[in-house]
């Protein structure tokens, strides 16, 4: 049977749709002039440049309805592509609502993958597959790659198959078949990547299977090599609409260009300022060059925002203006001015979490001079998932309900559960469940058979699994690599257990030793997947959390109790999520913590991608600010504990880019000598902080000049600082010192271990004494 025998499906709808005369158009009512222009420009290429909160979905669905109501296309002649099933469902429901009836006969409204599956099943034989091919999930894909890697004799520990999976996925996102991979990528995966990629593709064909990347790649290949197939779909898909065009990768871009190559009736909706998925293959250049790809394209800018206040929009616009590679637009709103964006500095991350918790409770009660906000209307958006820990700990402690969107809660993450299982075994060797979790994590060659031997031995001797393993080893019941690795683990557990009460080793140091000597930290350091750096950051955050407790047992009890108490399912909750997960969402009140250089913008992103990485980070800041409808609070800290060491943090460069007329600077009691402003229950939010001259960036100085009505005293001691901040400094007034980041300076003030230093180039700053060296001790 020919693939085109199914063309009747396209011809099944009634021809009466084409004959529709102009009808009343209630679906156009309420559209603003720009939205209406985008809807009514039906012929030729259209770029709907839609800023955050400008009603793009309404305009897009109205355009679909207009095409049908004007008789330009039947439902089955419209190709409407989204990125998520949720967006596809919403679009279909909206079309039905606008038409006043349940919409049927729109088979080509869906995600890229869903539509390509349908197409590929029609033409599978053209790429060596059968129409009943299977689609491999991530686990199956990884299992197949591991077999191929093993057959090549490659060490999976040094070159993980998961790393190769990411490389191949990237090639497929770029529409590269094995023979098209550029020479620049020839060294990938120890110079074996291209070869194994070719083997992998052949193995998939042998299995009559494909992975998700193949769905688009195969259809691009078919369209490029079979002109008759392409021409048929160009005739069938009379109009093409694409949502979130800024998030398309190369393969999606090529697929769309091929389909629109004949009639050019393509309408792409997107916002170059919200392109934040470069790390997973999205190409912001796709939307930036739309007018070059489609000469004569009609560009409509949707700039009227229906979500946020003028102050919030102005702040977001001030930040995004720093990007050079953008099409440009200016968001505006008819809403009232509302509250300015609030900017606040804290001594450290725990103080930041404490203040946010108190602020949320106060806003819930309506004691900030504002209306009361429900917990469901407030969200905390972080740059990195490890930031969530301090907020989760604080909220669990004070009983503030919360939900984590887009991932598990901190103490439920895989790497955290693994690490805590190690701690549990060390403090309680009878904890068999914890031992079962860690005995082969990381891999030690102890599979199911070996673990069953341990369990059987333990049962026979009426003891725990740790002792069972020790007995089994004594009787040489497990040999080879697995036996050697098990002996190392048992010896380690014995050694770590003896260190639990050792006065010379703190429980924080012990935790680091356990994770290091067990090989667990090394396991994630050697892992080349995109998730690995985040898991390592979470492990560091876990160790940091231990500082608040006297010993490991106390910490483990605390986590068990707070997680056990968090059983309530219903009721309102504060949302916590990453900035990436927040895309497309909106909340009346938004908190944006951790705006410090290195954290946000991410140092890793800048190191890996340079200027392009910085611009994507800036777009992420824009997305974060524009999630807020009424209240947006940005915060940063003066000190972060990184790799177990306190480090001075610099405010994010994005803070410099906030327009001062739209920002209020706040300070909580006890910080920089504060005790007024937004932190006081009886004050208004318009009161600004005094001169927070811990920082000396140009933008910060501008904000200080605006708000500086009184001087600043030294930072008060944070309530639960884990270092001894009252200890006397070894430095003296007037002494010349050196700081790794700020250079040379002279000590102007001393309060315990906190020093005020006038740096020669960086200006006045307050730093912890341990970060300073006497100037005479610095080697030239």
SULLINUR-V594492 format. One record per residue. N is the residue number from 1. RES is the residue in one letter. PSI is psi in whole degrees, 0 to 359 (* if undefined). BURIAL is b if it has 9 or more other ideal C-beta (glycine too) atoms within 8 Angstrom, else e. D_LAST is the distance of its C-alpha to the last C-alpha in Angstrom with 1 decimal. Layout:
n=[N/N]
res=[RES/RES]
psi=[PSI/PSI]
burial=[BURIAL/BURIAL]
d_last=[D_LAST/D_LAST]
//
This chain:
n=[1/2/3/4/5/6/7/8/9/10/11/12/13/14/15/16/17/18/19/20/21/22/23/24/25/26/27/28/29/30/31/32/33/34/35/36/37/38/39/40/41/42/43/44/45/46/47/48/49/50/51/52/53/54/55/56/57/58/59/60/61/62/63/64/65/66/67/68/69/70/71/72/73/74/75/76/77/78/79/80/81/82/83/84/85/86/87/88/89/90/91/92/93/94/95/96/97/98/99/100/101/102/103/104/105/106/107/108/109/110/111/112/113/114/115/116/117/118/119/120/121/122/123/124/125/126/127/128/129/130/131/132/133/134/135/136/137/138/139/140/141/142/143/144/145/146/147/148/149/150/151/152/153/154/155/156/157/158/159/160/161/162/163/164/165/166/167/168/169/170/171/172/173/174/175/176/177/178/179/180/181/182/183/184/185/186/187/188/189/190/191/192/193/194/195/196/197/198/199/200/201/202/203/204/205/206/207/208/209/210/211/212/213/214/215/216/217/218/219/220/221/222/223/224/225/226/227/228/229/230/231/232/233/234/235/236/237/238/239/240/241/242/243/244/245/246/247/248/249/250/251/252/253/254/255/256/257/258/259/260/261/262/263/264/265/266/267/268/269/270/271/272/273/274/275/276/277/278/279/280/281/282/283/284/285/286/287/288/289/290/291/292/293/294/295/296/297/298/299/300/301/302/303/304/305/306/307/308/309/310/311/312/313/314/315/316/317/318/319/320/321/322/323/324/325/326/327/328/329/330/331/332/333/334/335/336/337/338/339/340/341/342/343/344/345/346/347/348/349/350/351/352/353/354/355/356/357/358/359/360/361/362/363/364/365/366/367/368/369/370/371/372/373/374/375/376/377/378/379/380/381/382/383/384/385/386/387/388/389/390/391/392/393/394/395/396/397/398/399/400/401/402/403/404/405/406/407/408/409/410/411/412/413/414/415/416/417/418/419/420/421/422/423/424/425/426/427/428/429/430/431/432/433/434/435/436/437/438/439/440/441/442/443/444/445/446/447/448/449/450/451/452/453/454/455/456/457/458/459/460/461/462/463/464/465/466/467/468/469/470/471/472/473/474/475/476/477/478/479/480/481/482/483/484/485/486/487/488/489/490/491/492/493/494/495/496/497/498/499/500/501/502/503/504/505/506/507/508/509/510/511/512/513/514/515/516/517/518/519/520/521/522/523/524/525/526/527/528/529/530/531/532/533/534/535/536/537/538/539/540/541/542/543/544/545/546/547/548/549/550/551/552/553/554/555/556/557/558/559/560/561/562/563/564/565/566/567/568/569/570/571/572/573/574/575/576/577/578/579/580/581/582/583/584/585/586/587/588/589/590/591/592/593/594/595/596/597/598/599/600/601/602/603/604/605/606/607/608/609/610/611/612/613/614/615/616/617/618/619/620/621/622/623/624/625/626/627/628/629/630/631/632/633/634/635/636/637/638/639/640/641/642/643/644/645/646/647/648/649/650/651/652/653/654/655/656/657/658/659/660/661/662/663/664/665/666/667/668/669/670/671/672/673/674/675/676/677/678/679/680/681/682/683/684/685/686/687/688/689/690/691/692/693/694/695/696/697/698/699/700/701/702/703/704/705/706/707/708/709/710/711/712/713/714/715/716/717/718/719/720/721/722/723/724/725/726/727/728/729/730/731/732/733/734/735/736/737/738/739/740/741/742/743/744/745/746/747/748/749/750/751/752/753/754/755/756/757/758/759/760/761/762/763/764/765/766/767/768/769/770/771/772/773/774/775/776/777/778/779/780]
res=[X/X/X/X/X/X/X/X/X/X/X/X/X/X/X/X/X/X/X/X/X/X/X/X/X/X/X/X/X/X/X/X/X/X/X/X/X/X/X/X/X/X/X/X/X/X/X/X/X/X/X/X/X/X/X/X/X/X/X/X/X/X/X/X/X/X/X/X/X/X/X/X/X/X/X/X/X/X/X/X/X/X/X/X/X/X/X/X/X/X/X/X/X/X/X/X/X/X/X/X/X/X/X/X/X/X/X/X/X/X/X/X/X/X/X/X/X/X/X/X/X/X/X/X/X/X/X/X/X/X/X/X/X/X/X/X/X/X/X/X/X/X/X/X/X/X/X/X/X/X/X/X/X/X/X/X/X/X/X/X/X/X/X/X/X/X/X/X/X/X/X/X/X/X/X/X/X/X/X/X/X/X/X/X/X/X/X/X/X/X/X/X/X/X/X/X/X/X/X/X/X/X/X/X/X/X/X/X/X/X/X/X/X/X/X/X/X/X/X/X/X/X/X/X/X/X/X/X/X/X/X/X/X/X/X/X/X/X/X/X/X/X/X/X/X/X/X/X/X/X/X/X/X/X/X/X/X/X/X/X/X/X/X/X/X/X/X/X/X/X/X/X/X/X/X/X/X/X/X/X/X/X/X/X/X/X/X/X/X/X/X/X/X/X/X/X/X/X/X/X/X/X/X/X/X/X/X/X/X/X/X/X/X/X/X/X/X/X/X/X/X/X/X/X/X/X/X/X/X/X/X/X/X/X/X/X/X/X/X/X/X/X/X/X/X/X/X/X/X/X/X/X/X/X/X/X/X/X/X/X/X/X/X/X/X/X/X/X/X/X/X/X/X/X/X/X/X/X/X/X/X/X/X/X/X/X/X/X/X/X/X/X/X/X/X/X/X/X/X/X/X/X/X/X/X/X/X/X/X/X/X/X/X/X/X/X/X/X/X/X/X/X/X/X/X/X/X/X/X/X/X/X/X/X/X/X/X/X/X/X/X/X/X/X/X/X/X/X/X/X/X/X/X/X/X/X/X/X/X/X/X/X/X/X/X/X/X/X/X/X/X/X/X/X/X/X/X/X/X/X/X/X/X/X/X/X/X/X/X/X/X/X/X/X/X/X/X/X/X/X/X/X/X/X/X/X/X/X/X/X/X/X/X/X/X/X/X/X/X/X/X/X/X/X/X/X/X/X/X/X/X/X/X/X/X/X/X/X/X/X/X/X/X/X/X/X/X/X/X/X/X/X/X/X/X/X/X/X/X/X/X/X/X/X/X/X/X/X/X/X/X/X/X/X/X/X/X/X/X/X/X/X/X/X/X/X/X/X/X/X/X/X/X/X/X/X/X/X/X/X/X/X/X/X/X/X/X/X/X/X/X/X/X/X/X/X/X/X/X/X/X/X/X/X/X/X/X/X/X/X/X/X/X/X/X/X/X/X/X/X/X/X/X/X/X/X/X/X/X/X/X/X/X/X/X/X/X/X/X/X/X/X/X/X/X/X/X/X/X/X/X/X/X/X/X/X/X/X/X/X/X/X/X/X/X/X/X/X/X/X/X/X/X/X/X/X/X/X/X/X/X/X/X/X/X/X/X/X/X/X/X/X/X/X/X/X/X/X/X/X/X/X/X/X/X/X/X/X/X/X/X/X/X/X/X/X/X/X/X/X/X/X/X/X/X/X/X/X/X/X/X/X/X/X/X/X/X/X/X/X/X/X/X/X/X/X/X/X/X/X/X/X/X/X/X/X/X/X/X/X]
psi=[131/151/337/358/338/5/341/332/329/339/6/337/156/138/350/339/323/333/3/128/168/130/169/143/68/336/346/345/137/349/140/168/319/316/317/322/320/327/319/347/87/329/143/177/137/131/115/96/99/111/171/131/25/11/39/322/321/316/320/314/325/325/319/313/319/320/318/317/331/2/18/330/147/162/322/0/6/124/115/117/133/178/338/153/324/316/323/316/316/319/318/317/321/320/315/320/319/326/345/19/161/127/128/167/30/73/347/32/112/190/163/312/319/318/319/330/314/314/317/326/331/331/26/324/338/346/24/20/167/159/341/29/153/156/120/139/179/320/316/319/316/321/318/317/322/321/317/321/316/321/333/357/27/138/111/337/319/323/80/143/330/327/315/323/317/322/314/320/320/317/319/323/331/10/40/115/164/321/358/359/127/157/331/337/7/334/1/142/57/41/14/355/311/319/314/328/314/318/320/314/321/320/322/317/319/325/359/53/165/161/181/323/329/332/314/317/315/320/323/316/316/313/325/333/353/89/327/320/314/315/322/315/331/325/320/317/88/330/138/132/137/126/151/49/333/345/3/146/184/317/316/320/313/318/315/317/321/315/327/3/338/288/340/17/74/132/114/131/129/179/109/335/351/23/101/15/33/328/345/23/352/140/105/336/336/316/328/330/19/316/333/323/326/82/141/12/143/115/124/125/119/109/347/115/136/13/308/167/163/321/316/317/320/321/314/318/323/322/309/339/342/347/132/321/78/156/331/133/162/112/141/164/154/0/162/159/315/201/146/160/132/133/127/140/147/161/317/179/324/322/323/313/321/315/317/318/315/322/319/316/320/319/328/323/347/34/24/20/13/174/160/139/132/157/325/341/8/144/148/121/116/156/322/144/332/341/338/332/312/325/317/315/314/315/323/322/318/0/31/115/139/162/145/123/133/9/172/162/161/308/359/359/148/309/329/317/321/310/317/332/321/313/321/317/320/320/337/90/345/355/85/326/320/320/319/326/324/349/328/30/107/175/129/12/22/85/196/319/313/318/325/325/318/314/319/317/318/318/318/328/3/43/180/172/326/313/324/318/321/318/317/319/321/329/14/41/343/125/194/203/318/318/317/318/323/321/318/319/314/318/321/314/318/314/315/323/322/335/350/317/10/121/339/349/118/160/333/314/322/318/317/320/315/311/328/306/334/346/2/317/315/326/314/334/326/345/130/10/159/336/338/312/320/323/321/319/322/321/320/321/325/314/321/322/332/337/337/358/160/332/174/318/316/320/314/321/317/311/317/317/314/326/326/324/339/71/349/126/318/185/167/150/146/140/135/130/169/162/324/320/341/349/130/352/167/149/144/322/129/135/130/88/166/30/77/143/135/323/312/103/147/128/322/319/319/321/321/328/2/225/323/322/318/319/325/324/321/323/326/322/319/316/316/311/320/3/341/135/314/315/127/122/120/134/159/166/159/336/134/143/112/131/34/4/140/133/140/136/141/140/147/143/338/336/324/333/356/127/124/332/347/18/137/134/127/164/138/165/139/352/123/29/19/191/24/193/207/342/344/130/331/356/168/164/350/346/133/160/162/183/98/68/25/335/158/25/157/314/321/322/324/316/322/317/326/323/358/91/350/159/172/136/181/156/134/157/130/151/324/39/136/349/158/94/353/354/145/141/151/359/164/159/137/354/142/132/171/137/137/325/322/349/210/149/178/136/125/338/150/128/99/238/8/129/143/123/133/100/144/326/329/354/192/132/155/125/162/140/327/345/355/151/149/137/326/340/353/121/142/*]
burial=[e/e/e/e/e/e/b/e/e/e/e/e/b/e/e/e/b/e/e/b/e/e/e/e/b/e/b/b/e/e/b/e/e/b/b/b/b/b/b/e/b/b/e/b/b/b/b/b/b/b/b/b/b/b/b/b/b/b/b/b/b/b/b/b/b/b/b/b/b/b/b/e/b/b/b/b/b/b/b/b/b/b/e/e/b/e/b/b/e/b/b/b/e/b/b/b/e/b/b/e/e/e/b/e/b/b/e/b/b/b/b/b/b/b/b/b/b/b/b/b/b/b/b/b/e/e/b/e/b/e/e/e/b/e/b/b/e/e/e/e/b/b/e/b/b/b/e/b/b/b/e/b/e/b/e/b/e/e/b/b/b/b/b/b/b/b/b/b/b/b/b/b/b/b/b/b/e/b/e/e/b/e/e/e/b/b/e/b/b/e/e/b/b/b/e/b/b/b/b/b/b/e/b/b/b/e/e/b/b/b/b/e/b/b/b/b/b/b/b/b/b/b/b/e/e/b/e/e/b/b/b/b/b/b/e/b/b/b/b/b/b/b/b/b/b/b/b/b/b/b/b/b/b/b/b/b/b/b/b/b/e/e/e/b/b/b/b/b/b/b/b/b/b/b/b/b/b/b/e/e/b/b/b/b/e/b/b/b/e/b/b/e/e/b/e/e/b/b/b/b/e/b/b/b/b/e/b/b/b/b/b/b/b/b/b/b/b/b/b/b/e/e/b/e/e/b/e/e/b/e/b/b/b/e/e/e/e/b/b/b/b/b/b/b/b/b/b/b/b/b/b/b/b/b/b/b/b/e/b/b/b/b/b/b/e/b/e/b/e/b/e/e/b/e/b/e/e/b/b/b/b/b/b/b/b/b/b/b/b/b/b/b/b/b/b/b/e/e/e/b/b/b/e/b/b/e/b/e/e/b/b/e/b/e/b/b/b/b/b/b/b/b/b/b/b/b/b/e/b/e/b/b/e/b/b/b/b/b/b/b/b/e/e/b/b/b/e/e/e/b/b/e/b/b/b/e/b/b/e/e/b/e/e/b/b/b/b/b/b/b/b/b/b/e/e/e/e/b/e/e/e/b/b/e/b/b/b/e/b/b/e/b/b/e/e/b/b/e/b/b/e/e/e/e/b/e/b/b/e/b/b/b/b/b/b/b/e/b/e/b/b/b/b/b/e/b/b/b/b/e/e/b/e/b/b/b/b/b/b/b/b/b/b/b/b/b/e/b/b/e/e/b/e/b/b/b/e/b/b/e/e/b/b/e/e/e/e/e/e/e/e/e/b/b/b/b/b/b/b/b/b/b/b/e/e/e/b/b/b/b/b/b/b/b/b/b/b/e/b/b/b/b/b/e/b/b/e/e/b/e/e/e/b/b/b/b/b/b/b/b/b/b/b/b/b/b/b/b/b/b/b/b/b/b/b/b/b/b/b/b/b/e/e/b/e/b/b/b/b/b/b/b/b/b/b/b/b/b/b/b/e/b/b/b/b/b/b/b/e/e/b/b/b/b/e/e/b/b/b/b/e/e/b/e/b/e/e/b/b/b/b/b/b/b/b/b/b/e/b/b/b/b/b/b/e/b/b/e/e/e/e/b/e/b/b/e/e/b/e/e/b/e/e/e/b/e/e/e/b/e/b/e/e/e/b/b/b/b/b/e/e/b/b/b/b/b/b/e/e/b/e/b/b/b/b/b/b/b/b/e/e/b/e/b/b/b/b/b/b/e/b/b/e/b/b/e/e/e/e/e]
d_last=[80.8/78.8/75.7/77.4/80.4/78.6/78.5/81.5/79.0/77.7/81.2/82.6/81.9/84.7/84.8/85.8/82.2/82.0/85.1/83.7/84.4/82.1/82.2/81.1/77.3/76.3/73.1/71.9/72.6/69.6/67.2/65.3/65.7/62.6/63.6/67.1/66.0/64.1/67.1/69.7/67.9/69.4/69.3/66.4/62.7/61.4/57.8/58.0/54.5/54.7/52.1/51.5/54.7/56.8/59.7/59.1/61.1/64.1/63.9/63.5/66.5/68.6/68.0/69.4/72.4/73.0/73.0/75.7/77.7/77.8/79.1/76.2/75.5/76.9/74.6/74.3/73.2/70.1/66.8/64.5/61.2/58.9/56.0/57.4/60.9/60.6/60.2/63.1/65.3/64.5/65.2/68.5/69.6/68.7/70.8/73.6/73.4/73.5/76.5/78.2/78.7/77.0/75.4/76.6/76.2/72.5/71.5/68.5/66.6/63.8/60.4/59.2/59.6/63.0/64.4/63.1/64.7/68.0/67.6/66.4/69.3/71.6/69.9/68.4/70.2/68.4/65.2/66.9/67.4/70.5/71.2/70.8/67.2/65.1/61.7/59.1/57.0/53.3/54.2/56.8/54.4/51.7/54.3/55.5/51.9/51.3/54.4/53.3/49.8/51.4/53.8/50.9/49.5/46.2/44.3/44.7/41.9/39.3/41.1/43.1/46.3/45.3/42.4/44.9/47.2/44.6/44.0/47.8/48.3/45.7/47.6/50.9/49.5/48.8/52.3/51.3/53.7/52.4/53.5/51.7/48.2/45.9/44.1/40.8/41.8/43.0/40.1/40.9/41.5/40.4/42.5/45.6/45.7/48.2/50.5/50.8/51.2/54.3/55.6/55.1/57.1/59.9/60.0/60.4/63.3/64.9/64.7/66.0/63.0/60.1/57.1/56.3/54.2/57.3/59.5/57.9/56.9/60.5/62.0/59.7/60.6/64.3/64.2/62.4/64.8/68.1/69.0/72.3/70.7/68.2/70.9/73.0/70.3/69.5/73.2/73.3/70.2/71.3/68.5/65.0/62.9/59.4/57.6/53.7/53.3/49.6/49.2/51.0/49.4/50.3/53.3/54.8/54.2/56.0/58.8/59.4/59.2/61.7/64.2/63.9/64.1/67.8/68.8/65.3/66.5/63.2/61.8/58.2/56.9/53.2/50.2/47.2/45.2/46.0/45.0/42.8/43.7/41.7/40.4/44.1/45.0/46.0/45.6/45.3/46.1/49.7/50.5/48.5/50.5/53.9/55.3/54.5/56.0/59.1/59.9/61.8/60.5/61.4/58.3/59.1/56.4/57.2/55.3/57.5/55.9/58.2/55.7/53.1/53.1/51.9/48.8/47.7/48.5/46.7/43.5/43.8/44.5/41.5/39.2/40.9/40.9/37.2/38.4/39.3/41.4/44.4/48.0/47.8/50.2/50.5/51.8/54.2/56.7/59.7/58.7/58.0/54.5/54.0/50.8/47.4/44.6/43.1/39.3/38.0/34.7/34.5/32.2/32.3/34.5/37.1/37.7/38.0/40.7/42.4/42.7/44.0/46.6/47.8/47.9/50.0/52.4/52.7/53.3/55.8/57.7/57.4/55.7/53.1/55.6/56.1/58.8/58.5/56.7/57.8/55.3/56.3/55.2/51.6/48.8/45.1/43.3/39.9/37.5/37.1/39.7/37.5/37.5/41.2/40.8/39.9/42.8/45.2/44.5/45.0/48.2/49.6/49.0/50.7/53.4/52.5/54.1/51.9/52.0/49.3/50.2/49.3/48.3/48.8/47.7/44.4/46.0/48.4/45.8/46.1/42.7/43.0/46.4/45.2/42.3/44.7/47.2/44.7/44.2/48.0/48.7/46.2/47.6/51.2/52.1/55.6/54.3/55.8/55.2/51.5/51.6/53.6/50.9/48.0/49.8/49.2/46.3/44.2/46.7/47.5/50.6/52.8/55.4/58.5/60.4/57.7/57.4/61.2/61.3/58.9/61.0/64.2/62.9/61.8/65.2/67.1/65.2/65.2/61.5/58.5/56.8/53.8/56.2/58.4/55.5/54.9/58.6/58.7/55.8/57.5/60.6/58.6/60.0/57.0/55.6/53.3/50.0/51.3/52.2/48.8/47.0/49.4/48.8/45.0/45.7/48.2/45.9/43.1/45.5/46.5/43.0/41.9/45.1/44.4/41.0/42.7/43.3/40.4/38.8/35.5/35.2/35.5/37.8/35.0/33.1/36.4/37.0/33.8/34.7/38.2/37.2/34.6/36.8/39.9/38.4/39.1/35.5/35.1/38.4/37.2/33.8/35.9/38.4/38.0/40.3/39.4/40.2/37.7/34.6/36.7/38.1/34.7/33.8/37.1/36.4/33.1/35.2/37.8/35.4/34.2/37.9/38.3/36.1/39.1/41.3/41.7/42.3/43.1/46.8/46.6/44.6/47.1/50.0/48.5/48.2/51.7/53.3/51.7/52.4/55.9/56.6/55.6/59.0/60.4/60.9/62.6/61.6/58.9/55.2/51.9/50.5/46.9/45.7/42.9/42.7/44.0/47.0/47.8/48.6/52.2/52.5/52.8/52.9/53.8/50.6/47.3/44.0/40.8/38.1/34.5/33.5/29.7/27.4/27.0/30.3/32.3/31.6/31.0/27.6/29.4/32.0/29.4/27.5/30.8/32.6/30.2/32.1/35.4/34.0/32.8/36.2/38.0/36.0/37.1/40.7/40.4/39.5/42.5/44.7/43.6/44.4/47.7/48.9/49.5/52.9/52.7/49.6/46.1/43.3/39.6/37.2/33.5/31.5/28.4/27.5/28.3/28.2/26.9/26.8/27.7/24.7/24.9/22.9/23.0/25.2/25.4/28.9/30.2/30.0/33.8/34.1/33.0/35.8/38.5/40.8/40.6/44.4/45.1/42.7/43.1/40.1/41.1/39.7/41.2/42.1/39.3/36.5/34.6/37.6/40.0/43.6/45.5/45.7/46.6/45.9/48.9/52.3/54.1/51.7/51.8/49.2/48.8/47.0/43.3/40.4/38.7/35.3/33.1/29.9/27.7/27.1/26.2/27.2/29.7/32.6/31.9/31.9/35.2/36.7/35.5/37.1/40.3/40.4/38.8/41.6/40.0/36.7/34.9/34.5/32.0/32.7/35.4/35.0/36.1/39.4/38.2/34.4/33.7/30.7/31.4/30.7/32.4/30.1/28.5/24.8/22.6/21.1/22.9/24.0/21.9/18.7/15.4/14.0/11.9/13.8/13.1/15.7/16.1/12.7/12.7/16.1/18.5/21.1/24.5/26.7/27.1/29.8/29.5/26.5/26.4/24.2/24.5/21.3/21.2/18.2/17.3/18.0/19.9/22.3/23.9/23.7/24.9/22.9/23.3/21.3/20.3/18.1/15.9/13.3/13.1/10.4/9.8/9.3/6.4/3.8/0.0]
//
